[in-house]
Amino acid sequence: MLATSPASYSFSSATQHLKRSVMRDLLKHAVDPNIISLAGGLPANEALPLTQLQACLDEVLHRDGAKALQYGPPYAPLKAWLADYMRGRGVQCDAENIFITNGNQHGLQILSRLFVNEGDTAVIEEAVFTGVQQITAGAGAHILTIPTDTSTGADMDALEAAFAQHPQMAVLIPDFHNPLGVSLSAEKRQRAAELAGKYGVPLVEDDPYSALRFSGAMLPPIKAYDTSGFVFYLGSFSKMLAPALRLGWMIVPDELLAKITVIRESLDLESSTLTQRTVAEFLQRGYLVPHLDQMNRLNQERCAALLAALDTHLGDIASWTLPDGGLFTWVTLPENVNTWDMLPEAIANKVVYIPGAAFAVNGGATNAMRLNFSALPAEKFDEAISRLKQVINNYLK
Ligand SMILES: Cc1ncc(COP(=O)(O)O)c(C=O)c1O
């Protein structure tokens, strides 16, 4: 313990609106090894490309020596690879437009600093990843929410109505939404890009999950339809490679590069040279495609096992989204089942999930829950959902 006398601190306004993520608090409950956790949002440990990353790290240290451990500009071969990857997804961009970040939360934070003042207005979905709430409501913005259809994604008429109120920023998650598991249809992607241009609203496309597709064809990002420069694409290696890399990228128009660089330098100077070189080596060796194939096959098998267990145990009382990839499905239970109130009993019955209310910006979603399928062996899901059903039964009476 630090020996200090009681101090009276005065805090910045930036701290006033930030709320601690309930999700992180909830995950603390899942430490008992007998608890089956459906609460996570991580790739499976056994899906992480440990051997390949080790080989790439060794090669980088051997080949580049001290350069790999120094401060350094964004690593050009990584930017070149990413520009090529994004062009392959239909986005017109050059390596100069690739801005390396420490992952999508970092990109969201940088863009929020660029566009949102306290008291401004931001548009987000009614149920959304808490990190998106942190950089909008948490930045003191007034929030407009739009509903999300569980088959086709965010409601574009509602987005247009919100844009007509001249917000300063909007955020959408195009693929395998957190928490809903749904992807935006191609038509909606095109319309979202057109609306951003028509109303001049910076639209942030937060895309950590698109590479985690295990069925159906990959769709172009919203950015591929952007002709106005108002769509800001954020990509991350967290879910497609490993969260601990803390590495991602942003596509930035030429005229904003200087401004974004200054904001970024004020936060943390730059991304790790060592990590960028290691990931570039991984990509240049062609390890990504076989890695994704293997991980997505595993996720598909696990998702199928979860959906089968839901069918067996909750088929007559619940509905859920049918993901084509990503990490989550969203389950809706009868209205009288309050998943927040039920959580302590679920934990006592050795199963844990994230209650829908943890993602609900305006309240609601009290009878919903987010379930993760990536982090458990397939044979665990039947037991997990059977335990959940025992607890739900108490609420159905
Ligand atoms: C929708 C969404 N955006 C951003 C993030 C943060 O990702 P990163 O690890 O790239 O910062 C997550 C992480 O779960 C997420 O689900």
Ligand as a Chemical Component Dictionary entry (heavy atoms), coordinates in Angstrom:
data_LIG
# 
_chem_comp.id                   LIG 
_chem_comp.type                 NON-POLYMER 
_chem_comp.pdbx_formal_charge   0 
_chem_comp.three_letter_code    LIG 
# 
loop_
_chem_comp_atom.comp_id 
_chem_comp_atom.atom_id 
_chem_comp_atom.alt_atom_id 
_chem_comp_atom.type_symbol 
_chem_comp_atom.charge 
_chem_comp_atom.model_Cartn_x 
_chem_comp_atom.model_Cartn_y 
_chem_comp_atom.model_Cartn_z 
_chem_comp_atom.pdbx_ordinal 
LIG C1 C1 C 0 -17.462 -4.652 -31.776 1  
LIG C2 C2 C 0 -16.129 -4.538 -31.142 2  
LIG N1 N1 N 0 -15.369 -3.456 -31.386 3  
LIG C3 C3 C 0 -14.142 -3.318 -30.844 4  
LIG C4 C4 C 0 -13.629 -4.269 -29.994 5  
LIG C5 C5 C 0 -12.261 -4.063 -29.421 6  
LIG O1 O1 O 0 -11.355 -4.750 -30.205 7  
LIG P1 P1 P 0 -9.780  -4.603 -30.113 8  
LIG O2 O2 O 0 -9.278  -5.775 -29.328 9  
LIG O3 O3 O 0 -9.346  -4.621 -31.544 10 
LIG O4 O4 O 0 -9.460  -3.301 -29.450 11 
LIG C6 C6 C 0 -14.380 -5.421 -29.690 12 
LIG C7 C7 C 0 -13.852 -6.421 -28.764 13 
LIG O5 O5 O 0 -14.504 -7.316 -28.310 14 
LIG C8 C8 C 0 -15.661 -5.545 -30.286 15 
LIG O6 O6 O 0 -16.442 -6.606 -30.047 16 
# 
loop_
_chem_comp_bond.comp_id 
_chem_comp_bond.atom_id_1 
_chem_comp_bond.atom_id_2 
_chem_comp_bond.value_order 
_chem_comp_bond.pdbx_ordinal 
LIG C1 C2 SING 1  
LIG C2 N1 SING 2  
LIG C2 C8 DOUB 3  
LIG N1 C3 DOUB 4  
LIG C3 C4 SING 5  
LIG C4 C5 SING 6  
LIG C4 C6 DOUB 7  
LIG C5 O1 SING 8  
LIG O1 P1 SING 9  
LIG P1 O2 DOUB 10 
LIG P1 O3 SING 11 
LIG P1 O4 SING 12 
LIG C6 C7 SING 13 
LIG C6 C8 SING 14 
LIG C7 O5 DOUB 15 
LIG C8 O6 SING 16 
# 
